[in-house]
């Protein structure tokens, strides 16, 4: 890598035919530049420049080396410029694994806005509930909700969503409204599999409440729909039910209490990610961290 840097310095000297002018162009002391070119000549084993007190001339070897080096240096400079453009306006296919309900109920408008900002990116989304294998499958990034498994993958926290208790006015009219967390034991709660308790917080206070109900399921979307259809009390992220709250289809239950927040991570195989993936993660984070 040092020889490549010295090659670029040699090209500057050969173009300027002057150590002083080249040193000014690269922002390096004249003596340092002269020493670097001497080290390059020693490494190559040939003299590249004829030095006199008045001017610099290329040797025959120096002329050949300059012609070859100039193309390499120019190609490298062009590559850096193109990469800079790519960072500003990334392009290509972005392959993303997304949680089904979270993507459908909340992320879609954010993703649509991202697509408007970056018109040269095309998208392939996988919305299956399975945990995809980022090493074996061609995904650029996976968005995951909740606790992560320990692995060698790189996880970036991009947001947290607070959760609250919600029920429909119809359910509350038929079954009454709980006044304390303990009252949830007497209500129909729409539960997640293998999660028999809800942890609720009120300031510094925390309580674990055993819950049960006729419906146990692993779909946030269907949990929301069942709550709207008067089937019980649900513990859901506030953003998931925003439209239902605005329309009056759902209302907050035990409003002074809230559930544990849910973490949202962007997971990649490596820290070295292309611009399209980096911009996508940054964009999601900027929106999700707002809440």
C-alpha positions in Angstrom: 0.0 0.0 0.0 3.0 2.3 0.7 4.3 1.8 -2.8 0.9 2.7 -4.2 0.9 6.0 -2.2 4.4 6.7 -3.4 3.3 6.0 -7.0 0.7 8.7 -6.7 3.3 11.1 -5.3 5.7 10.3 -8.2 2.9 11.1 -10.7 2.5 14.5 -9.1 6.2 15.2 -9.3 6.4 14.0 -12.9 3.4 16.1 -13.9 4.8 19.2 -12.2 8.4 18.5 -13.1 9.1 20.1 -9.7 9.3 18.8 -6.2 8.3 22.2 -4.8 5.1 22.5 -6.9 4.2 18.8 -6.3 4.8 19.2 -2.5 2.4 22.2 -2.5 -0.2 20.2 -4.4 -0.2 17.3 -2.0 0.4 19.3 1.1 3.6 17.7 2.1 7.1 19.1 3.0 9.5 19.2 0.0 12.1 17.2 1.9 9.5 14.5 2.8 8.4 14.2 -0.8 11.9 13.9 -2.1 12.7 11.2 0.4 9.6 9.2 -0.5 10.5 9.3 -4.2 14.0 8.2 -3.4 12.6 5.2 -1.4 10.4 4.4 -4.4 13.4 4.3 -6.7 15.3 2.1 -4.3 12.3 -0.3 -4.1 12.0 -0.5 -7.9 15.8 -0.7 -8.4 15.8 2.0 -11.1 16.4 5.7 -11.2 13.2 7.5 -12.3 14.3 11.1 -12.2 17.3 13.2 -13.2 17.6 15.8 -10.5 19.5 19.1 -11.1 19.4 22.4 -9.2 17.3 23.9 -11.9 14.9 21.2 -13.2 13.7 17.6 -13.0 13.7 15.3 -16.0 12.3 11.8 -16.3 14.7 9.0 -17.1 13.7 6.4 -19.7 12.5 4.1 -16.9 10.8 7.1 -15.3 8.9 7.9 -18.5 7.6 4.3 -18.8 6.7 4.2 -15.1 4.9 7.5 -15.3 2.8 6.4 -18.3 1.7 3.2 -16.5 1.4 4.8 -13.1 -0.7 7.8 -14.4 -3.4 5.4 -15.6 -3.5 3.5 -12.3 -3.6 6.8 -10.3 -6.3 8.3 -12.5 -8.4 5.1 -12.3 -8.1 5.1 -8.5 -9.1 8.8 -8.4 -12.1 8.0 -10.7 -13.1 5.1 -8.5 -13.0 7.3 -5.4 -15.1 9.9 -7.1 -17.6 7.3 -8.3 -17.8 5.8 -4.8 -18.4 9.3 -3.4 -21.3 9.7 -5.9 -22.6 6.3 -4.8 -22.6 7.3 -1.2 -24.6 10.4 -2.0 -27.0 8.6 -4.3 -26.7 4.9 -3.7 -28.2 2.4 -6.2 -28.8 -1.3 -6.6 -31.1 -4.0 -5.2 -31.7 -3.8 -1.4 -32.7 -7.2 0.0 -34.4 -7.0 3.4 -36.0 -9.4 5.8 -38.8 -7.8 7.7 -41.2 -8.8 10.5 -44.6 -9.3 8.8 -46.9 -7.3 11.0 -44.5 -4.6 12.0 -43.6 -4.0 8.3 -47.3 -4.1 7.2 -48.8 -2.0 10.0 -46.1 0.5 10.6 -42.9 0.5 8.4 -44.6 0.7 5.0 -45.0 4.5 4.9 -41.4 5.0 6.2 -40.1 2.6 3.5 -42.1 4.5 0.9 -40.6 7.7 2.0 -37.1 6.2 1.8 -37.8 5.0 -1.8 -38.8 8.6 -2.7 -35.5 9.9 -1.3 -33.4 7.2 -3.2 -35.0 6.6 -6.6 -32.1 4.5 -7.9 -32.6 1.7 -5.3 -34.9 -1.2 -6.0 -36.2 -3.5 -3.3 -36.7 -7.2 -2.5 -38.5 -7.8 0.8 -39.0 -11.1 2.6 -41.9 -10.9 5.1 -41.9 -14.4 6.4 -41.9 -14.8 10.2 -38.8 -17.1 10.2 -35.3 -15.9 11.3 -33.4 -15.8 8.0 -29.8 -16.9 7.8 -27.8 -13.8 6.8 -24.7 -15.8 6.1 -26.3 -18.4 3.8 -29.0 -16.2 2.2 -28.5 -13.1 0.1 -30.0 -10.5 2.4 -28.4 -7.1 3.0 -30.1 -6.6 6.3 -32.8 -8.1 8.6 -35.0 -6.0 10.8 -35.8 -7.8 14.1 -38.1 -7.0 17.0 -37.5 -8.0 20.6 -34.7 -9.9 22.2 -31.9 -11.1 19.9 -30.2 -14.4 19.9 -26.4 -14.4 20.7 -24.5 -14.7 17.4 -21.6 -13.3 15.4 -23.9 -11.0 13.5 -23.8 -7.3 13.8 -26.9 -5.7 15.5 -27.6 -2.0 15.5 -30.3 -0.7 17.8 -32.5 1.5 15.6 -35.5 2.1 17.8 -37.7 1.3 20.8 -41.4 1.2 20.9 -43.4 1.6 24.1 -46.3 -0.7 24.7 -49.6 -0.1 26.4 -52.9 -1.9 27.1 -55.8 -1.4 24.7 -59.3 -2.6 24.4 -62.4 -1.7 22.3 -65.2 0.4 23.7 -67.5 -2.5 23.0 -65.4 -4.9 25.1 -65.2 -2.4 28.0 -68.9 -1.8 27.9 -69.6 -5.6 28.0 -66.9 -6.6 30.5 -66.0 -3.5 32.5 -62.7 -1.7 32.8 -59.8 -2.9 35.0 -58.9 -0.4 37.7 -55.6 -2.0 38.8 -53.2 -4.4 37.1 -54.4 -7.2 39.4 -57.9 -6.8 37.8 -56.5 -8.2 34.5 -56.8 -11.7 36.0 -60.5 -11.3 35.6 -60.4 -10.2 32.0 -60.0 -11.8 28.6 -56.4 -11.0 27.6 -55.1 -11.6 24.1 -51.8 -13.4 24.8 -48.6 -14.4 23.1 -47.5 -18.0 23.2 -45.3 -19.0 26.1 -45.7 -15.6 27.7 -48.1 -16.1 30.7 -47.3 -12.8 32.4 -47.3 -9.2 31.4 -44.7 -6.9 33.1 -46.2 -3.4 33.6 -44.5 -0.2 34.8 -45.7 2.9 36.6 -42.8 5.2 37.2 -40.4 3.2 39.4 -43.1 0.6 40.2 -43.1 -2.7 38.4 -45.6 -5.5 38.6 -45.8 -8.9 36.9 -49.4 -9.9 36.1 -50.6 -13.4 35.1 -52.8 -13.2 32.1 -55.0 -15.6 30.3 -57.7 -15.6 27.6 -59.4 -17.6 24.9 -56.9 -16.3 22.2 -53.2 -17.1 22.2 -51.4 -16.2 19.0 -48.0 -14.9 17.6 -49.4 -12.3 15.2 -49.4 -8.6 16.2 -51.7 -7.8 13.3 -54.3 -10.4 14.3 -54.0 -9.4 18.0 -54.9 -5.9 17.0 -57.8 -7.0 14.9 -59.2 -9.2 17.7 -59.0 -6.3 20.1 -60.8 -4.1 17.6 -63.4 -6.8 17.4 -64.1 -6.7 21.1 -62.4 -10.0 22.0 -60.2 -8.7 24.9 -57.4 -6.6 26.2 -54.2 -6.5 24.2 -50.6 -5.3 25.0 -49.4 -3.5 21.8 -47.0 -0.9 20.6 -48.6 2.5 20.5 -47.6 3.1 16.9 -49.3 -0.1 15.8 -52.7 1.1 17.0 -52.4 4.8 16.3 -55.2 4.8 13.6 -57.5 2.7 15.8 -57.0 5.2 18.7 -57.7 8.1 16.4 -60.9 6.6 15.1 -62.1 5.4 18.5 -62.0 1.7 17.6 -59.6 1.2 20.6 -58.9 3.1 23.8 -56.2 2.9 26.4 -56.8 0.7 29.4 -54.9 1.3 32.7 -53.4 4.5 31.2 -51.0 5.1 34.0 -49.3 1.8 33.4 -47.3 0.7 30.4 -45.6 -2.5 29.3 -41.9 -3.0 28.8 -40.6 -1.3 25.6 -39.6 -3.4 22.6 -36.2 -3.1 21.0 -35.9 -2.8 17.2 -32.6 -3.9 15.6 -31.0 -3.9 12.2 -28.9 -7.0 11.8 -26.2 -7.5 9.2 -23.5 -10.1 8.6 -20.7 -7.6 8.8 -19.9 -4.0 9.7 -18.7 -3.3 6.2 -22.0 -2.6 4.5 -22.7 -0.9 1.1 -24.1 2.6 0.9 -27.6 1.4 0.0 -27.8 -0.6 3.2 -26.2 2.0 5.4 -28.6 4.7 4.2 -31.6 2.4 4.8 -30.5 1.7 8.4 -29.8 5.3 9.1 -33.2 6.3 7.6 -35.2 3.8 9.7 -33.3 4.8 12.8 -33.9 8.5 12.3 -37.7 7.8 12.1 -37.9 5.1 14.8 -35.8 6.9 17.3 -38.1 9.9 17.1 -40.5 7.9 19.2 
